[in-house]
Amino acid sequence: MKIDDILIREHNESFRESQQAGFTFLAERLQHEGFDVDSLLHKITSFQIAIPSWALGAGGTRFGRFSMGGEPRSLEEKIADVGLLHALNKSSDAISLHIPWDVPENTTAIKALAEEYSLVFDAVNSNTFQDQPGQGHSYKFGSLSHTDHAVRQQAIDHNIEVIKTGQELGSGALTVWLADGACFPGQQHFKKAFQRTLTSLQAIYEQLPEDWKMFVEYKPYEPNFYATVIQDWGSSHLMASKLGKKALCLVDLGHHLPNTNIEQIVALLMMEEKLGGFHFNDSKYGDDDLTAGSIKPYQLFLIFNELVAGMEDPACANPTPAWMIDASHNVKDPLEDLLQSVEAIKIAYAQALLVKRDALEVAQEENDVVKAQEILQNAFRTDVRPLLAEARLRAGAAVDPVALFRKLNIRQHLRKERGLKTVSTGL
């Protein structure tokens, strides 16, 4: 289904007085503090977050999965769902495909459909952490790091096919996440596994188009629990550095051990011009893949504080990272969950834009710990929601996307159209 612009305008009209009052109050305060409100609105509107094709159905765990009904049954329906999200918030103008879950049967038709929804294709993602039907060799003991050359070649060939699919769609990056590793001590030769992975990635890297990037993702554990070949930002950076300038690190917020200082990692990767992509989610215990900002909103803000500092540093040539959500939603409507995640991410971004950087640097140089904390927390405690709502209003999106989603009974419409028993590929 598509959302008629008239319905969005009617929705926004019901919020007109309260939104105007809230925005005017905040705008006057920000102007008094020296901020250019129009510039802030432009940055907030321009900040787009890609939606992964695998996150549009109900999530789950190894213990169970509870379908929401009306899940997308095809790539076409996944594009339609991302189109719905973008119509509601005007902040999700890209879809990231996972191959082979979402191989286009007709690339020309798929591109045309995406254009109908004002969508483009973000990074394409390979999959060598699962065995697929008809696959010649198993990835049970690894893929790009496998001891058997035939298995490694199969994984290399798959990644090259993913690149070709991405080229046809107009994508510009390949994301590689490896489950390769070991569950028990002595199972794997660490050095040889890393070297085999590097050689395999070099073969893939050589097939990258000139204007493409390769994002090397890392994760400390799962599904292997003793060791992972690319386990942390250091091994990802080492791999990317050995591969070349087109290879960059990808940070997934859930892919860190408890209490890791992710904002420090971000700062150093940006300093080295090696931060390429960002996967947003939240966690309480591990790689929980919860709604962004639902557990640790202050940490998300601190991460964005470093991201904004790096993006706005004229001495830093680091490209703007590719932003994407990577979350699961076992008990929520997946589309509502994604709307909440986008909102939380943009709140943290807007708050980070309000950090008075010159004053913060002075406080840091003078070792004024109290002042530095006050500057950060004053920005974090600013309610920027009227600013985001105004940005959506001016862009033609809904002032309150979740409220309109529910008012229009979108999930009920999808269930009626697609059925109650549909299951989407992905998480």
C-alpha positions as CSV (number, residue, x, y, z in Angstrom):
1,M,0.0,0.0,0.0
2,K,1.0,3.6,-0.5
3,I,0.2,6.5,1.8
4,D,-1.7,9.4,0.1
5,D,-0.1,12.8,0.8
6,I,-3.5,14.1,1.7
7,L,-3.6,11.7,4.7
8,I,-0.2,13.0,5.9
9,R,-1.3,16.6,5.6
10,E,-4.5,15.9,7.5
11,H,-2.5,14.2,10.2
12,N,-0.1,17.1,10.4
13,E,-2.9,19.7,10.6
14,S,-4.1,18.0,13.8
15,F,-0.7,18.7,15.4
16,R,-0.3,22.2,13.9
17,E,-0.8,24.3,17.0
18,S,1.1,22.2,19.5
19,Q,4.0,21.6,17.0
20,Q,4.3,25.3,16.2
21,A,4.4,26.2,19.9
22,G,7.0,23.6,20.7
23,F,9.2,24.4,17.7
24,T,9.0,28.2,18.3
25,F,10.0,27.8,21.9
26,L,13.0,25.6,21.1
27,A,14.1,27.6,18.0
28,E,14.2,30.9,20.0
29,R,16.3,29.2,22.7
30,L,18.7,27.8,20.1
31,Q,19.0,31.1,18.3
32,H,19.7,32.8,21.5
33,E,22.5,30.3,22.1
34,G,24.0,31.1,18.7
35,F,22.7,28.2,16.6
36,D,21.5,28.5,13.0
37,V,18.2,26.8,13.2
38,D,17.7,26.6,9.4
39,S,21.2,24.9,9.2
40,L,20.2,22.4,11.9
41,L,17.0,21.6,10.1
42,H,18.8,21.1,6.8
43,K,21.3,18.7,8.4
44,I,18.6,16.7,10.2
45,T,16.5,16.4,7.0
46,S,19.6,15.3,5.0
47,F,20.5,12.6,7.5
48,Q,19.1,9.4,5.9
49,I,19.3,5.9,7.4
50,A,19.1,2.8,5.2
51,I,16.6,0.0,6.1
52,P,17.9,-3.6,5.7
53,S,15.6,-5.9,3.7
54,W,15.9,-8.6,6.4
55,A,14.5,-6.4,9.2
56,L,11.0,-5.9,7.7
57,G,9.5,-9.2,9.1
58,A,9.2,-10.3,12.7
59,G,12.5,-11.0,14.3
60,G,13.2,-13.9,16.6
61,T,15.7,-15.9,18.6
62,R,16.8,-19.5,18.5
63,F,13.9,-20.2,21.0
64,G,11.1,-19.0,18.8
65,R,9.7,-16.5,16.4
66,F,6.2,-14.9,16.5
67,S,4.9,-13.7,13.2
68,M,3.1,-10.4,13.1
69,G,1.2,-11.2,9.9
70,G,1.3,-9.2,6.8
71,E,5.1,-9.7,6.5
72,P,6.6,-9.0,3.1
73,R,6.7,-12.2,0.9
74,S,9.0,-10.9,-1.8
75,L,11.6,-8.3,-2.5
76,E,8.9,-6.2,-4.2
77,E,6.9,-6.1,-1.0
78,K,10.0,-5.3,1.1
79,I,10.6,-2.3,-1.1
80,A,7.0,-1.3,-0.6
81,D,7.4,-1.5,3.1
82,V,10.5,0.7,3.1
83,G,8.6,3.0,0.9
84,L,5.9,3.2,3.6
85,L,8.5,4.0,6.2
86,H,10.1,6.7,4.0
87,A,6.7,8.3,3.3
88,L,6.0,8.5,7.0
89,N,9.4,9.9,8.1
90,K,11.3,11.1,5.0
91,S,14.4,9.7,6.7
92,S,14.8,6.2,5.2
93,D,15.5,6.7,1.5
94,A,17.6,3.6,0.9
95,I,17.2,-0.2,1.2
96,S,20.1,-2.6,1.9
97,L,19.8,-6.0,0.3
98,H,21.1,-9.3,1.7
99,I,22.1,-11.8,-0.9
100,P,20.9,-14.6,-1.5
101,W,17.8,-13.8,0.6
102,D,16.8,-11.0,-1.8
103,V,18.1,-11.6,-5.3
104,P,16.2,-9.5,-7.8
105,E,14.6,-11.7,-10.6
106,N,14.3,-8.6,-12.8
107,T,16.8,-5.9,-11.9
108,T,15.3,-3.3,-14.2
109,A,11.8,-3.8,-12.8
110,I,13.2,-3.7,-9.2
111,K,15.1,-0.4,-9.8
112,A,11.9,1.1,-11.3
113,L,9.9,0.0,-8.3
114,A,12.4,1.5,-5.9
115,E,12.3,4.8,-7.9
116,E,8.5,4.9,-7.5
117,Y,9.0,5.0,-3.7
118,S,11.9,7.5,-4.0
119,L,14.4,4.8,-2.8
120,V,18.0,4.0,-3.7
121,F,20.0,0.8,-2.9
122,D,22.5,1.0,-0.1
123,A,25.3,-1.5,0.5
124,V,24.7,-5.0,-0.6
125,N,25.5,-7.8,2.0
126,S,26.9,-11.2,1.3
127,N,26.0,-14.3,3.2
128,T,28.6,-17.0,3.9
129,F,27.4,-17.7,7.4
130,Q,24.7,-20.1,6.2
131,D,24.5,-23.0,3.8
132,Q,22.0,-22.4,1.0
133,P,20.0,-25.0,-0.9
134,G,22.1,-26.6,-3.7
135,Q,25.4,-25.3,-2.3
136,G,28.4,-27.4,-3.2
137,H,30.4,-27.0,0.0
138,S,29.4,-26.4,3.6
139,Y,30.4,-23.3,5.7
140,K,30.2,-25.3,8.9
141,F,33.9,-24.8,9.6
142,G,34.3,-21.4,7.9
143,S,34.1,-19.7,4.5
144,L,36.7,-17.2,3.5
145,S,39.0,-18.7,6.2
146,H,38.3,-22.3,5.5
147,T,41.2,-24.8,5.3
148,D,39.8,-26.2,2.0
149,H,40.5,-24.0,-1.0
150,A,37.3,-25.1,-2.7
151,V,35.2,-23.8,0.1
152,R,37.1,-20.5,0.1
153,Q,36.7,-20.1,-3.7
154,Q,32.9,-20.8,-3.3
155,A,32.7,-17.9,-0.8
156,I,34.8,-15.7,-3.0
157,D,32.6,-16.4,-6.0
158,H,29.5,-15.6,-4.0
159,N,30.8,-12.2,-2.9
160,I,31.8,-11.4,-6.5
161,E,28.2,-12.2,-7.6
162,V,26.9,-10.0,-4.9
163,I,29.0,-7.1,-6.3
164,K,27.6,-7.7,-9.7
165,T,24.1,-7.6,-8.4
166,G,24.9,-4.4,-6.5
167,Q,26.3,-2.8,-9.7
168,E,23.1,-3.6,-11.6
169,L,21.0,-1.9,-8.8
170,G,23.2,1.2,-8.5
171,S,24.7,0.3,-5.1
172,G,28.2,1.4,-4.2
173,A,29.4,-0.8,-1.4
174,L,29.8,-4.5,-0.3
175,T,29.4,-5.4,3.3
176,V,31.3,-8.5,4.5
177,W,30.5,-10.1,7.8
178,L,32.1,-13.4,8.6
179,A,30.9,-15.9,11.2
180,D,34.2,-17.7,10.7
181,G,36.0,-18.7,13.9
182,A,36.2,-21.5,16.4
183,C,34.1,-22.8,19.3
184,F,36.9,-24.7,21.1
185,P,40.6,-24.1,22.0
186,G,42.9,-25.8,19.5
187,Q,40.2,-26.0,16.8
188,Q,41.8,-23.3,14.6
189,H,45.2,-21.9,13.8
190,F,44.6,-18.2,14.4
191,K,47.4,-16.9,12.2
192,K,46.6,-19.1,9.2
193,A,42.9,-18.4,9.5
194,F,43.5,-14.7,9.4
195,Q,45.9,-15.0,6.5
196,R,43.5,-17.2,4.5
197,T,40.7,-14.6,5.1
198,L,43.0,-11.8,3.9
199,T,43.9,-13.7,0.7
200,S,40.2,-14.4,0.1
201,L,39.2,-10.8,0.7
202,Q,42.0,-9.6,-1.6
203,A,40.5,-11.7,-4.4
204,I,37.1,-10.0,-3.8
205,Y,38.7,-6.6,-3.4
206,E,40.2,-6.9,-6.8
207,Q,36.7,-7.2,-8.3
208,L,35.4,-4.0,-6.7
209,P,34.4,-1.3,-9.2
210,E,36.7,1.8,-8.9
211,D,34.1,3.9,-7.1
212,W,33.0,1.1,-4.7
213,K,33.8,0.5,-1.1
214,M,34.2,-2.7,0.9
215,F,33.0,-2.6,4.5
216,V,34.7,-5.1,6.8
217,E,32.5,-5.9,9.8
218,Y,33.7,-7.4,13.1
219,K,32.1,-9.3,15.9
220,P,33.7,-10.8,19.0
221,Y,31.6,-14.0,19.3
222,E,28.5,-15.8,17.9
223,P,27.9,-18.2,16.2
224,N,31.5,-19.2,17.2
225,F,32.1,-18.7,20.9
226,Y,35.8,-19.2,21.5
227,A,37.3,-17.1,18.7
228,T,36.2,-15.1,15.7
229,V,38.6,-14.4,12.8
230,I,37.7,-10.7,12.6
231,Q,36.7,-10.2,16.2
232,D,37.2,-6.5,17.0
233,W,37.9,-3.1,15.5
234,G,41.6,-3.7,15.6
235,S,41.4,-6.8,13.4
236,S,38.9,-5.1,11.1
237,H,41.2,-2.1,10.8
238,L,44.2,-4.3,10.1
239,M,42.3,-6.2,7.4
240,A,41.0,-3.0,5.8
241,S,44.5,-1.4,5.9
242,K,46.1,-4.4,4.2
243,L,43.3,-4.5,1.5
244,G,43.6,-0.9,0.4
245,K,41.9,2.5,0.4
246,K,38.5,1.2,-0.8
247,A,38.3,-1.1,2.3
248,L,36.8,0.4,5.4
249,C,35.7,-0.7,8.9
250,L,32.0,-1.2,9.7
251,V,30.8,-0.7,13.3
252,D,27.8,-2.6,14.5
253,L,26.8,-1.3,18.0
254,G,25.9,-4.8,19.1
255,H,29.2,-6.3,18.0
256,H,31.2,-5.3,21.1
257,L,31.8,-6.9,24.5
258,P,29.9,-5.4,27.5
259,N,31.0,-1.9,28.5
260,T,33.3,-1.4,25.4
261,N,33.9,2.3,24.8
262,I,32.4,2.4,21.3
263,E,32.7,6.2,21.1
264,Q,36.5,6.0,21.5
265,I,36.6,3.4,18.7
266,V,34.6,5.7,16.5
267,A,36.9,8.6,17.1
268,L,40.1,6.6,16.3
269,L,38.6,5.1,13.1
270,M,37.6,8.5,11.9
271,M,41.0,9.8,12.7
272,E,42.5,7.1,10.6
273,E,39.9,7.7,7.8
274,K,38.8,4.1,8.1
275,L,35.2,4.4,9.3
276,G,33.0,3.3,6.4
277,G,29.7,2.1,7.8
278,F,27.5,2.0,10.9
279,H,24.8,-0.5,12.0
280,F,22.5,0.9,14.7
281,N,20.8,-1.2,17.4
282,D,20.9,-1.4,21.2
283,S,21.7,-4.1,23.7
284,K,21.5,-5.0,27.4
285,Y,23.7,-8.1,27.5
286,G,25.2,-8.9,24.1
287,D,24.2,-8.6,20.4
288,D,20.6,-8.2,21.4
289,D,19.7,-6.2,18.3
290,L,17.1,-4.1,20.2
291,T,15.5,-0.9,19.1
292,A,18.2,1.8,18.8
293,G,18.2,4.1,21.8
294,S,15.9,1.9,23.8
295,I,18.5,0.8,26.4
296,K,21.5,3.2,26.3
297,P,20.4,6.6,24.8
298,Y,23.3,8.5,26.5
299,Q,25.8,6.1,24.9
300,L,24.2,6.6,21.5
301,F,24.5,10.4,22.0
302,L,28.2,10.1,23.0
303,I,28.9,8.0,19.9
304,F,27.2,10.7,17.8
305,N,29.2,13.3,19.6
306,E,32.3,11.7,18.1
307,L,30.7,11.1,14.7
308,V,29.7,14.7,14.4
309,A,33.1,15.9,15.6
310,G,34.8,13.8,12.9
311,M,32.4,14.7,10.1
312,E,32.7,18.4,10.8
313,D,36.5,18.4,11.3
314,P,37.9,20.1,8.2
315,A,41.2,18.3,8.8
316,C,39.5,14.9,8.5
317,A,39.0,13.5,5.0
318,N,36.9,10.6,6.3
319,P,33.9,10.0,4.1
320,T,30.5,10.3,5.7
321,P,29.7,6.8,6.9
322,A,26.9,4.7,5.5
323,W,24.1,4.6,8.1
324,M,21.9,1.5,8.5
325,I,19.7,-0.1,11.1
326,D,20.4,-3.7,12.0
327,A,17.9,-4.7,14.6
328,S,15.5,-7.5,15.4
329,H,12.0,-7.2,16.9
330,N,10.6,-10.3,18.4
331,V,7.7,-8.7,20.2
332,K,7.1,-5.5,18.2
333,D,5.6,-4.6,14.9
334,P,8.8,-4.5,12.8
335,L,7.7,-1.3,11.0
336,E,6.9,0.5,14.2
337,D,10.2,-0.7,15.6
338,L,12.1,0.7,12.6
339,L,10.2,4.1,12.9
340,Q,11.2,4.2,16.6
341,S,14.9,3.4,15.8
342,V,15.1,6.1,13.1
343,E,13.7,8.6,15.5
344,A,16.1,7.7,18.3
345,I,19.1,7.8,15.9
346,K,18.1,11.3,14.6
347,I,17.5,12.5,18.2
348,A,21.0,11.5,19.1
349,Y,22.4,13.1,16.0
350,A,20.5,16.4,16.6
351,Q,21.6,16.5,20.2
352,A,25.2,16.0,19.1
353,L,24.8,19.0,16.7
354,L,24.1,21.1,19.8
355,V,27.4,20.4,21.5
356,K,29.3,23.6,21.8
357,R,32.5,22.2,20.4
358,D,34.8,25.3,20.9
359,A,33.8,25.5,24.5
360,L,34.2,21.7,25.0
361,E,37.8,21.8,23.5
362,V,38.7,24.7,25.8
363,A,37.4,22.7,28.8
364,Q,39.3,19.7,27.7
365,E,42.6,21.6,27.2
366,E,42.1,23.2,30.6
367,N,41.3,19.9,32.2
368,D,38.0,21.3,33.4
369,V,36.2,18.0,33.9
370,V,33.0,19.5,35.4
371,K,32.6,22.0,32.5
372,A,33.2,19.4,29.9
373,Q,30.5,17.2,31.5
374,E,28.1,20.1,31.7
375,I,28.5,21.0,28.0
376,L,27.8,17.4,26.9
377,Q,24.9,16.8,29.2
378,N,23.3,20.2,28.4
379,A,23.1,19.1,24.8
380,F,21.9,15.6,25.7
381,R,19.2,16.9,27.9
382,T,17.8,19.2,25.3
383,D,14.4,18.0,24.0
384,V,15.1,18.1,20.2
385,R,11.9,16.3,19.2
386,P,10.1,19.5,18.1
387,L,13.1,20.2,15.8
388,L,12.8,16.7,14.3
389,A,9.1,17.1,13.9
390,E,9.6,20.4,12.1
391,A,12.1,18.9,9.8
392,R,9.6,16.1,8.9
393,L,6.8,18.7,8.5
394,R,8.8,20.7,6.0
395,A,9.8,17.6,4.1
396,G,6.2,16.4,3.8
397,A,6.5,13.6,6.3
398,A,4.3,12.9,9.3
399,V,4.8,14.9,12.5
400,D,4.3,11.7,14.5
401,P,5.0,8.7,12.2
402,V,4.1,6.0,14.7
403,A,0.8,7.7,15.5
404,L,-0.1,8.0,11.8
405,F,1.0,4.3,11.2
406,R,-1.5,3.2,13.8
407,K,-4.3,5.6,12.9
408,L,-4.2,4.3,9.3
409,N,-4.2,0.7,10.5
410,I,-1.3,-0.1,8.2
411,R,-0.5,-3.5,9.8
412,Q,-4.2,-4.5,9.5
413,H,-4.1,-3.5,5.8
414,L,-0.9,-5.5,5.2
415,R,-2.4,-8.6,6.9
416,K,-5.5,-8.4,4.7
417,E,-3.4,-8.0,1.6
418,R,-0.7,-10.5,2.4
419,G,-2.2,-12.9,4.9
420,L,-1.6,-13.9,8.5
421,K,0.8,-16.7,7.9
422,T,3.4,-14.9,5.8
423,V,7.1,-15.2,6.8
424,S,9.7,-12.8,5.6
425,T,13.3,-13.9,4.9
426,G,15.9,-12.5,7.2
427,L,16.2,-12.4,11.0
